[in-house]
């Protein structure tokens, strides 16, 4: 609450601020912090209560958020502890199973070595078997000893002792008795050796005769210290305890070791019940069997053995990590709440100066009026800036097309002068000159659109009559590696627009699409009728939609709401942020709207919604194209040019110089033709659909370094990159004499005997012009 509300309450009673027996209240708006508290006059008491509610809410909300953040933080720490316990538990279980897999290998060897032998025969072969078992004991650090016992419990052979004591009897060992009773692996408790004073636990297997009867025991002594040293490394990954234990809760190995492992019976009982419910594995929270402290415990059964492994993390460690992580957020949160409390106290003081707040509101009102006037002035200047921006972007494409037109006119005129005696050929050349002049007139009209007065000149038109002209406009505003497609319904309704502004808007959209597709792509212009029945229109009534869609990089979601703002750009210093704001202004002046859809990596669609007008208009036609002369077989130099009119003029120059010439329309076809025939020289345009002339030049420099090549272009920027050393550059427009000089220079670059001899070309994708 600001000073407006408090001042209004204190002045309620006198118009000049003094006390008065009769209350007189001005109509003053209530205070502003969050939502409105009320309108009109309020008593001092109700205002103070409202202020107290706002104050309490301002403190309780951040406190609640801080508590919520702390709870979420601890929940995340506990979840991370469970994930750590599970992953480390699996690693320990897999390692233990691999270790016990080595015991299976030892057992298999002993069975194979003693198969079919009597006890006396085994004793007779004691030396060989002992040496093999001794190698097992040396190769596997987990193996402390290996014993082979007969059915009476007397050793037949051992890995540790040779020769064996004659009177040693191990029939009283628990593992021997277990194997006599049933045939399954047995794990003993921790034992102390009788012959060698060392701690171990025994893994035993039953020996059986061919008829299945009991014939003895294979006992493998395992060192607990091996597992203890392996478990020790898990302490570095945040694990507090790792244990290997029998399924009857007998502990074999534990890290860290406890001097006195007093089992907590209640905790053990709960743990055993949990394992009975899920005998294979689980991750649980509970209390330790020995220390009686809360922790997260994961257990996993060892496949094929009455063993379990378990790992655990103490809750105290989780709490410690959480407290350390929450220290700075807690301090910052408390400091923020304290600062907020101080700000509220300051706000209360400001609430006592209503008159000053009123003055500030008046100043703000005058400032807004001044800013509104300045905004109108900026919008007026913006329209002119948008024209200049569009001209700057269109210049490169227009210049290239003008160079091609001049190339057509100049080459055709020279050939016409030289061959005026041939009426048929003169007619074709005159047609080429006329087509070039017609395109020049179209380009001139588009340029003049930018020099007309800024006032809108709206006319009623049908867009389908402009389809061909709009496609040429988009092609000129993009690049040769961008495919432009225009699709318009044949029954489009009339719309009333300023045609010049409409073309500028399409140019801006095409240039933005071009910049979003640095590696080429596809640009579509779609136009159709829409009504309230078949679309959720952003404006009411019938309309024609014009959609410009590209396959570029797309716009980030946080930028979509700003793209129509003047001077907003995502292109850094390369952009001026005027293109889409002009599109927005055009749509608004035409009585319509503009919408945009985009997703990163999938392109952008901008749609102009233009209201339908009830008027009859006449569709404009499209200019016709030029036809090419029939092909003539023969030996040829190779011309690579995508513009048929330019190609016709250049081919006439070649033939005027006495050279035969073949023509292909792109670099890919040129590569195919060069692979099937030989040429004396290649003349290639730089800017073409698909691969550029530079790409073809670099490819030929590697595959055909002896073939002379000339690049022709009207773009200086296209040749800033490095080109192969044997390439001659010919700038458009050029004369027949300039072409002859360039050919001579190209041949001079190739040393004697290096150029390729001419051979007939028969490729189907070559277009040949007849000579004279």
Secondary structure, DSSP 4 states (H G I P E B T S, - for coil): --HHHHHHHHHTT-TTSS--SS------BPPBSSSB--BS---HHHHHHHHHHHHHHHHHHHHHHHHHHHHHHHHHHHHHHHHHHHHHHHHHHHHHHHHHHHHHHHHHHHHHHHTT--HHHHHHTHHHHHHHHHHHHHH-TTEEEEEEE-TTSBEEEESS-SSPPTT-B-TTSHHHHHHHH-SS-EEEEEEE-SSS--EEEEEEEEEE-TTS-EEEEEEEEE-HHHHHHHHHGGGGGT--EEEEEETTS-EEEEES--SS----HHHHHHHHHHHHHSSSEEEEEEE-TTT--EEEEEEEEPTTSSEEEEEEEEHHHHHHHHHHHHHHHHHHHHHHHHHHHHHHHHHHHHTT-HHHHHHHHHHHHHHHHHHHHHHHHHHHHHHHHHHHHHHHHHHHHHHHHHHHHHHHHHHHHHHHHHTTT-HHHHHHHHHHHHHHHHHHHHHHHHHHGGGS-SS--EEEE-GGGGHHHHHHHHHHHS-TTEEEEEEE-TTPPPEEEEHHHHHHHHHHHHHHHHHH-TT-EEEEEEEEEE-TTTS--SSSS-EEEEEEEE-S----HHHHTTTTSTT--SSGGG--S-HHHHHHHHHHHTT-EEEEEEETTTEEEEEEEEEB---------------PPPP--S--EEEE-S-HHHHHHHHHHHHHTT--EEEESSHHHHHHHHHHS--SEEEEESS-SSS-HHHHHHHHHHH-TTSEEEEEES-SGGGSS---TTEEEEESS--HHHHHHHHHHHHHHSPTT-SPPP-----TT-EE----
